[in-house]
Amino acid sequence: MTQKAFFKSIALIGLLSSTSLMAQTDWIKHPQPVLSRSATFPHWKGLATADASVMKDNDTLKMWYSGSGWLTAADDCPHVRMGYAWSLNGIQWNEHPNNPILDIGTRSTDFDYDGVETPSVIKDLSAPASQRYKLWYAGRNARCKSINDHKFGYAYSPDGIHWTKYPGNPVLVTGDNSYWYNTFISNPSVLLENGIYKMWFTAPDLVINGQPTDGKGNIGYATSSDGIQWTVNTSPVLIAGDQANWDAASIAEPSVLKVGSTYHMFYSALDQWTVENFQVGYAWSSDGINWTKSNQNPVVKIGSSSQWDRFWASHPGVMYDSFDSKFKMWYTGRDIAKINSLTGYYWDIGYAASALVLGIDEYSIDKKLNIFPNPSNGVFMLEVPVQLSGGEIRIYNQFGQIVKSIASINKVEIRIETFDISNGLYIVVLNKDTTRLSRKLVINK
């Protein structure tokens, strides 16, 4: 979380996949933040919460996030530190009583003496027990100054709560003026694949020397065999400015995940610096280097004038829940441009869940799920392709929660009663083996 900007949020997303993963997903946001700042002085997150990194660990959702506040009542400026929380549903979160769990450096020469932010956490089952959880983060040293000098640090933990910083930090720094990442680096997003660590990150190019990245925020890529020594790709993998009227100034804050053979990236973008109302874009890739931006960008926009995220909608933290076959997101939202007091504004973390399910349809594309009548007055008929009889049926609400489940239906036409379900928009999903078919359902009794 930089002192200037780069905090964000999510609302509705049109997600385009490629080749074997052909799906478009809409995202429905929870109406209120799910993890809020304390709005008290001198609390460690009195000013803001942001930058969520979330994983599903067995049946528990775990979140690491940034909080902006003060060290003590005598502190003359705020700092950014990291907290931890857990949840069973992604909406109600239990914050660790000893937050923050990652603090700033103790010496004025430490690269993270002023702040630690934008966490990216993975769980590595092949690592020693003492290093099972691994964290990469942006550290800042320029104490209380309106400049950004972020570099990347690395830490490890046996439980995701008690962290040991790597003594050789920082593990990745900016290049000189001849490189495209010449000013500061932030927002790492790390995956571990077949023994190789892969990182996507934010890096503005503020040296004007005739390069396509000049004056823009861009997204870079780096690899490592140990998570410590990194090799940065010679060029950024995603450059701002080629989609008119939305990403001309900057793209930043990537969140990358891989489902099947496809990489999915959600990121923030900005059309102009004069009004920093970041919105969210989507891109996909088969190798993590060559990306295709969605032609529907921006796919996540700021909220309406009455919503808590009406100024910022950015910094998506995304995971894929294989149990529900759904993407789930936590994001940073803000409702005002300028903060004049400790109260009366939002700068918090929200939640969104995909309304449609991502699946792999092994049959031809004309195999569809038919519902009639739709809207339903309490009873509807579901027509199932014969190849999918014997599958499971689930009905999801707009928050991704299962409201009805029917297992092992060996019929091609099924009568389903919904008298126990409230009126509204739902998604009916048929699951069988690797196949997922879905259809929107309106209940209006």
C-alpha positions in Angstrom: 0.0 0.0 0.0 1.9 3.1 -1.1 1.6 6.4 0.7 0.2 8.0 -2.5 -2.3 5.7 -4.0 -2.5 2.1 -5.2 -5.4 0.9 -3.0 -8.4 -0.5 -4.7 -11.9 -2.4 -5.2 -14.2 -4.7 -7.2 -17.8 -4.6 -8.4 -18.9 -6.4 -11.5 -16.5 -8.3 -13.8 -16.9 -9.8 -17.3 -14.2 -12.5 -17.3 -13.2 -13.9 -20.7 -11.2 -17.1 -20.7 -9.4 -18.8 -23.5 -9.2 -22.2 -25.3 -10.2 -25.0 -22.9 -11.6 -22.6 -20.3 -14.4 -20.9 -22.1 -16.5 -18.9 -19.6 -17.7 -15.4 -18.8 -18.2 -14.6 -15.2 -20.0 -11.8 -13.5 -18.9 -10.7 -10.0 -21.4 -9.7 -7.4 -20.0 -7.6 -4.5 -21.0 -7.8 -0.9 -22.8 -4.5 -0.1 -20.5 -3.4 2.7 -16.8 -3.9 3.5 -15.8 -7.1 5.2 -12.7 -5.9 6.9 -12.6 -2.2 8.0 -10.1 0.2 9.4 -10.6 1.1 13.1 -10.9 4.9 12.6 -9.2 5.4 15.9 -5.9 7.0 17.0 -3.2 5.7 17.4 -4.4 2.3 16.2 -2.2 0.4 13.7 -5.0 0.4 11.1 -6.7 3.7 12.0 -6.4 5.2 8.6 -6.9 2.3 6.2 -7.0 -1.5 5.5 -6.0 -2.7 2.0 -4.0 -5.1 -0.2 -5.6 -8.4 0.7 -3.8 -11.6 -0.1 -6.1 -14.6 0.5 -5.7 -18.4 0.3 -7.9 -21.3 1.2 -6.0 -23.5 3.6 -7.9 -26.7 4.1 -11.4 -25.4 5.1 -10.2 -22.0 6.3 -9.7 -18.8 4.4 -6.6 -16.9 5.5 -6.0 -13.3 4.7 -2.8 -11.1 5.0 -3.4 -7.4 4.5 -2.0 -3.9 4.9 -3.0 -1.5 7.6 -2.1 2.2 7.8 -1.8 3.8 11.2 0.6 4.7 14.0 3.2 3.0 16.1 2.4 5.0 19.2 0.5 8.1 20.2 3.9 10.0 19.9 4.4 8.9 16.3 4.7 11.9 14.0 3.5 10.1 10.9 1.5 7.0 9.9 3.2 3.7 8.9 1.9 0.7 6.9 2.2 -2.7 8.6 0.6 -6.2 8.0 -2.2 -8.0 9.7 -3.7 -11.5 9.6 -7.3 -12.7 9.7 -9.2 -15.9 9.1 -12.7 -16.7 7.9 -15.0 -19.7 7.0 -17.1 -17.8 4.5 -15.0 -14.9 3.2 -17.3 -12.3 4.8 -17.0 -12.6 8.6 -13.3 -12.3 9.4 -11.6 -12.9 12.7 -8.5 -10.7 13.1 -5.5 -12.0 15.0 -5.3 -10.5 18.5 -1.6 -9.7 18.2 -1.8 -7.7 14.9 0.2 -6.4 13.2 2.0 -9.7 12.6 4.7 -8.1 10.3 6.3 -4.9 11.5 8.6 -2.3 10.0 12.3 -2.5 10.2 14.0 -1.4 13.4 17.0 0.4 12.0 16.9 3.6 9.9 19.0 1.9 7.3 16.5 -1.0 6.8 14.8 -0.9 3.4 11.4 -1.3 5.2 12.0 1.1 8.1 8.9 3.2 7.1 6.4 0.6 5.9 5.7 -3.0 4.9 2.8 -3.6 2.5 1.2 -5.4 -0.5 1.7 -9.0 0.8 1.8 -12.0 -1.5 1.6 -15.3 0.5 1.9 -18.9 -0.7 2.0 -22.2 1.2 4.8 -24.5 0.2 4.3 -28.1 1.4 7.8 -29.1 0.1 9.5 -26.5 2.3 10.8 -27.3 5.9 8.0 -26.9 8.5 9.6 -23.7 9.7 9.3 -22.2 6.3 5.9 -23.6 5.2 4.4 -20.2 4.5 6.3 -17.7 2.3 5.7 -14.0 2.0 6.9 -11.4 -0.5 6.2 -7.8 0.3 7.1 -4.2 -0.6 9.2 -2.3 1.9 9.5 1.5 2.1 12.3 3.5 3.8 11.6 7.1 2.9 10.1 8.0 6.2 7.0 10.3 5.9 8.0 11.7 2.5 5.9 11.9 -0.5 8.2 9.7 -2.6 8.1 6.0 -3.3 11.2 3.9 -2.9 9.7 0.4 -2.5 11.8 -2.7 -2.8 10.8 -6.3 -2.2 11.4 -8.3 0.9 10.9 -12.0 1.7 9.9 -13.6 5.0 8.9 -17.2 6.0 6.7 -18.7 8.8 5.6 -22.1 10.2 2.0 -20.9 10.7 1.5 -17.7 8.7 1.5 -15.6 11.9 5.0 -15.7 13.3 7.3 -14.4 10.5 11.1 -14.3 10.1 12.4 -11.8 7.7 15.2 -13.0 5.3 18.4 -11.4 6.7 19.6 -10.6 3.2 16.6 -8.4 2.3 15.7 -6.8 0.0 15.6 -9.6 -2.5 14.6 -7.5 -5.5 15.4 -3.8 -6.2 14.9 -1.4 -9.0 17.1 -1.2 -12.0 19.1 1.9 -13.1 17.8 4.5 -15.5 18.3 2.2 -18.5 15.7 -0.3 -17.2 11.9 0.0 -17.4 11.6 -0.6 -13.7 13.8 2.3 -12.7 11.8 4.1 -9.9 10.2 1.7 -7.4 8.6 -1.8 -7.4 5.5 -2.8 -5.6 2.6 -5.3 -5.4 4.3 -8.7 -6.0 2.0 -11.6 -6.9 3.9 -15.0 -6.6 3.1 -18.5 -7.8 5.2 -21.6 -7.3 5.1 -24.0 -10.2 7.3 -27.1 -10.6 10.0 -25.7 -8.4 10.1 -22.3 -10.1 8.8 -19.1 -8.4 7.0 -16.8 -10.7 6.4 -13.2 -9.8 4.3 -10.4 -11.4 4.7 -6.9 -10.0 4.1 -3.2 -10.5 6.9 -0.9 -11.8 6.5 2.6 -13.1 9.0 4.0 -15.7 9.6 7.6 -14.8 12.7 8.1 -16.9 11.7 9.5 -20.3 14.1 8.0 -22.9 12.0 7.1 -25.9 10.7 3.7 -24.6 7.0 2.6 -24.9 6.9 2.4 -21.1 8.0 6.0 -20.5 5.9 7.9 -17.9 3.6 4.9 -17.3 3.0 2.3 -14.6 3.6 -1.2 -16.0 3.5 -4.8 -14.9 6.7 -6.9 -14.9 7.6 -10.5 -14.5 10.5 -12.3 -12.7 11.5 -15.9 -12.0 13.5 -17.6 -9.2 14.6 -21.0 -8.2 14.7 -20.2 -4.5 12.4 -17.2 -4.0 15.4 -15.0 -3.1 17.5 -14.6 -6.3 15.3 -13.2 -9.0 15.7 -12.7 -12.8 13.6 -9.9 -14.2 12.2 -10.2 -17.7 13.9 -7.7 -20.0 10.6 -6.1 -20.9 7.3 -5.6 -19.0 4.6 -8.2 -19.8 1.8 -5.7 -19.6 2.1 -2.1 -20.7 -0.3 0.8 -20.0 -1.9 2.9 -22.7 -3.0 0.6 -25.5 -6.7 0.5 -24.5 -8.0 4.0 -24.9 -9.8 5.9 -22.2 -9.1 3.6 -19.3 -5.4 2.5 -18.9 -3.5 5.4 -20.5 -1.6 6.4 -17.3 -0.9 3.2 -15.4 -1.6 -0.5 -15.0 -0.6 -1.9 -11.6 -1.3 -4.3 -8.7 -1.6 -7.6 -10.5 -3.2 -10.6 -8.9 -2.3 -13.8 -10.9 -3.6 -17.3 -10.5 -3.6 -20.4 -12.7 -6.6 -22.6 -13.3 -5.9 -25.6 -15.5 -3.5 -24.4 -18.2 -4.6 -20.8 -18.2 -3.1 -17.9 -16.2 -5.6 -15.3 -15.1 -4.5 -11.8 -14.2 -6.7 -9.1 -12.6 -5.0 -5.7 -12.2 -5.7 -2.0 -11.6 -5.5 0.7 -14.2 -5.8 4.4 -14.5 -6.6 6.8 -17.4 -5.1 9.9 -15.9 -3.2 10.9 -12.7 -5.2 14.0 -12.0 -8.1 11.8 -10.7 -6.8 8.6 -9.2 -9.9 6.5 -9.4 -8.4 3.2 -10.3 -10.6 0.5 -11.9 -9.9 -3.1 -12.6 -9.0 -5.0 -15.8 -8.5 -8.6 -16.8 -6.1 -10.5 -19.0 -5.3 -14.1 -19.7 -2.2 -16.0 -20.9 -1.0 -19.5 -21.7 2.6 -18.9 -20.5 2.4 -16.0 -18.0 4.4 -13.7 -20.3 2.3 -13.1 -23.4 -1.0 -11.6 -22.2 -4.3 -10.8 -23.9 -6.3 -8.0 -22.4 -10.0 -8.4 -22.3 -11.8 -6.2 -24.8 -14.4 -5.5 -22.1 -11.9 -3.6 -20.0 -12.4 -2.1 -17.5 -14.2 -5.1 -16.2 -14.5 -3.8 -12.7 -15.6 -0.2 -12.2 -15.9 2.2 -9.3 -19.2 2.1 -7.4 -22.1 4.5 -7.9 -22.3 7.8 -6.0 -24.1 6.1 -3.1 -21.6 3.2 -2.7 -18.7 2.9 -0.3 -16.2 2.2 -3.2 -17.2 5.1 -5.4 -13.7 6.6 -5.7 -11.4 3.6 -5.9 -12.1 0.1 -7.2 -8.8 -1.6 -7.4 -6.1 -4.0 -6.0 -8.0 -7.2 -6.6 -6.9 -10.2 -4.5 -8.2 -13.3 -6.3 -8.4 -17.0 -5.5 -10.1 -19.9 -7.2 -12.2 -22.1 -5.0 -12.2 -25.6 -6.5 -14.9 -26.8 -4.2 -17.4 -24.2 -5.5 -15.7 -24.0 -8.9 -15.8 -20.2 -8.4 -13.4 -17.3 -8.4 -13.5 -15.2 -5.2 -12.1 -11.8 -4.7 -11.2 -9.4 -1.9 -10.4 -5.8 -2.9 -9.8 -2.3 -1.5 -12.4 0.4 -1.8 -12.4 4.0 -1.0 -15.2 6.7 -1.3 -13.4 10.1 -1.2 -10.4 11.6 -2.9 -9.0 13.7 0.0 -8.9 12.7 3.7 -9.3 15.6 6.1 -10.1 13.7 9.4 -10.0 10.3 10.9 -13.7 9.7 10.5 -16.4 10.0 7.8 -14.8 7.9 5.0 -14.2 4.3 3.8 -10.8 2.9 3.0 -11.6 -0.8 3.6 -11.5 -4.3 2.2 -14.6 -5.7 0.4 -15.6 -9.1 -1.0 -17.0 -10.3 -4.3 -17.9 -13.7 -5.7 -18.4 -14.9 -9.2 -22.0 -15.4 -10.1 -21.2 -17.9 -12.8 -19.1 -21.0 -12.3 -15.9 -21.6 -14.3 -16.0 -25.1 -15.8 -14.6 -27.3 -18.5 -17.4 -28.5 -20.8 -16.2 -31.8 -22.4 -19.2 -31.9 -24.7 -20.1 -29.7 -27.6 -21.1 -26.1 -27.0 -24.7 -26.7 -27.9 -25.3 -28.7 -24.8 -27.2 -26.3 -22.6 -29.1 -26.2 -19.4 -32.7 -25.3 -20.1 -34.9 -23.8 -17.3 -38.7 -23.2 -17.7 -40.5 -21.2 -16.6 -37.9 -18.5 -15.9 -38.7 -16.4 -13.9 -40.0 -19.1 -11.6 -42.9 -18.7 -9.3 -41.7 -21.3 -6.9 -41.4 -24.4 -9.2 -39.3 -24.8 -12.3 -38.3 -27.6 -14.7 -34.6 -28.3 -15.4 -33.8 -29.9 -18.7 -30.5 -31.8 -18.6 -28.3 -33.1 -21.5 -28.6 -36.9 -21.4 -24.8 -37.2 -21.1 -25.0 -35.3 -17.8 -27.8 -37.2 -16.1 -26.6 -38.4 -12.7 -24.9 -35.2 -11.9 -25.3 -32.8 -8.9 -27.3 -29.6 -9.0 -26.5 -26.6 -6.9 -28.3 -23.3 -6.7 -26.1 -20.3 -5.8 -27.2 -16.9 -4.6 -25.5 -13.6 -5.7 -22.8 -13.9 -3.0 -21.7 -17.3 -4.1 -23.4 -19.2 -1.3 -25.2 -22.5 -2.0 -28.9 -22.2 -1.1 -30.0 -25.6 -2.5 -28.2 -28.8 -3.4 -29.6 -31.9 -5.1 -27.3 -34.9 -5.6 -27.2 -37.7 -8.2 -30.2 -36.9 -10.4 -30.6 -39.7 -13.0 -33.1 -37.8 -15.1 -33.0 -35.5 -18.1 -36.0 -33.5 -16.9 -36.2 -32.5 -13.2 -38.8 -30.7 -11.2 -37.3 -28.4 -8.6 -39.2 -26.5 -5.9 -37.9 -23.2 -4.7 -40.6 -22.1 -2.2 -38.0 -22.0 0.6 -35.8 -19.6 -1.4 -36.3 -15.8 -1.4 -37.1 -13.9 -4.5 -34.0 -12.7 -6.5 -31.3 -13.7 -9.0 -29.7 -17.1 -8.7 -27.3 -19.4 -10.6 -28.3 -23.0 -11.3 -25.2 -25.2 -11.8 -25.0 -28.8 -13.0 -21.8 -30.6 -12.0 -20.7 -34.0 -13.3 -17.1 -35.0 -13.3 -15.1 -32.2 -15.0 -18.2 -30.7 -16.6 -19.9 -27.6 -15.3 -23.0 -26.1 -17.0 -24.8 -23.1 -15.5 -27.9 -20.9 -16.2 -29.2 -17.8 -14.5 -32.6 -18.2 -12.7 -34.9 -15.5 -11.5 -37.3 -16.4 -8.6 -40.3 -14.2 -8.3 -43.0 -15.8 -6.3 
